[in-house]
Amino acid sequence: MIPEDLRYTSEHEWVAPGPAPVKVGITHFAQDALGDIVFVQLPEPGTAVQGGQPLGEVESTKSVSEIYAPVSGTVVARNDQLADEPELVNTDPYGAGWLVQIEPADPGAINDLLDAGAYRELTEQ
C-alpha cells in the first residue's frame, strides 16, 4: 500500500505535497517493519528541522528508530494524539497516524523526494 499522491524518503517517511504546511509521517512499510509502536517522540511546534536530519523517534516493542525530516523548515504542528495513542502510526500511518506538519523553507524541495513508483522500487529490493 503506497499512496500515489504522496512523496517519500529513502528512510521511509512520507510527505503530503500541496499547500504549506505539509504533513509528514512514516510509511506502512516502516511501521510494519517496526512492529507495535508504543511511544512517539516529536519536536515542539516552532522547532527548525533540517532535511535528512533526525526530528524525533518512534519506539516499538522491537527497537527505537529515528524519524528524519524529509525537508528543511519549521515544525508548525505535531500530532499530540500520538502521546496517548501511539498505535495510530500502526493502524493508520497515512491518516490519523501522521507525525508533524512542516512549513518548508523551500516548497520546491518536496519535488526532489521519491515518487510512489521510485519508493515501491526501493521497498522491493
N, C-alpha and C positions, 0 to 999 in steps of 0.2 A: 504494500500500500504506500505509494509515493505520489502525493498530490501533484498534479501537473502545474498548478498555478503558483507554487512556491519556489524559492531558490534555496540552495543547500551549500553547506561547507563540507570539506573532506573530514571534519571532526564530528559530523552528524548533527549539526544544528540546522534548523530551518528558519527562513525569513519570509514573511508575507509581504511582497512588494506592494507598492501603492502609495497613497498619500502618507507623509510622515505624521506621527511616528510609526515605525514598523514593529510588528510583533515578532518575537523570537521564541523558539522552543527547541526541544530535541526531537529527533525523528523517531518513528515507530521502530526502525531498525535499532537505534541506540537504546531505547527503553527496553526492547526485547532482549538485547544482549546484557543489559544491566540486571534485569530481574526486578523483583519487588522494590520499588523506591520507598524509602522510609523517612527521608529528610532532604530538603532542598534549601541551599544557602544562596541567597540572591542579594545583589547590591541595592543600596538605598537609592531612591529617586534623586537625581542631581549628580550621580556618580559619572565621571567621564570614563569611557571604556575605549580600548584600542583594539582595532580589528586583529584577530588572530591571537589575542592575549586572553588569559582566563578572566571571567567576570563572576564566577560563582562555582558551586559544587552541587552535585547530585550524589546522595548516598543511598546505596541499595543494600540488600541483605548480603550481596556478594562483595561489593567494593565501593570506593569513593572515586568519582570521576569528575574532572574539571569540565566546566561549561565555558566555551570560548565565544568571545564576541565576534559575530560574523562581519561586522563593520565598525568603524570608529564613530564615536558620537557620545551622546549623553543619555543615560537611563532616565526616562521620564515617568515610568510606572513599572511596578513589579506585581506579580500575581500573588497577593497576600493570602489567597485562599489555600495556596500550597502549604502554608505553615501548619494548617490543621488537616489538610487532605493531600499529602504528597503523592498518593496513589493516583491522582488525576493525571499525572505525567504518564502513567502506565495505561490507564483506561481511555484517555482522550488526548494523546500527545499533540494533535493538531488543532484542538479546540480548547476545552476548559483547562487543559494541562499546559497552556503557554507559560513562559517564564517571565520575560520582561518586554517592555516596549522601549525602543531606542530612537532618539532623534538623530539621524545620521548626519555626520559632518559633511559628507559628500553623498547625496542621494543616488548618484550615478554608480557608486561603488557596488550597489546591490546587483547591478548587471554583470559584474565580474565574478559573481558566485556561480556555482554549478546549477544548471537547469535539471529538470526531473530526469531526462534521459542520461545525462552525464552522472548524476548521483546513482541512478539504477545500475549503471555500469560499474561504479565504484563498489557498490554493495554486493555485486555478483562475482567479484574477483576472489 
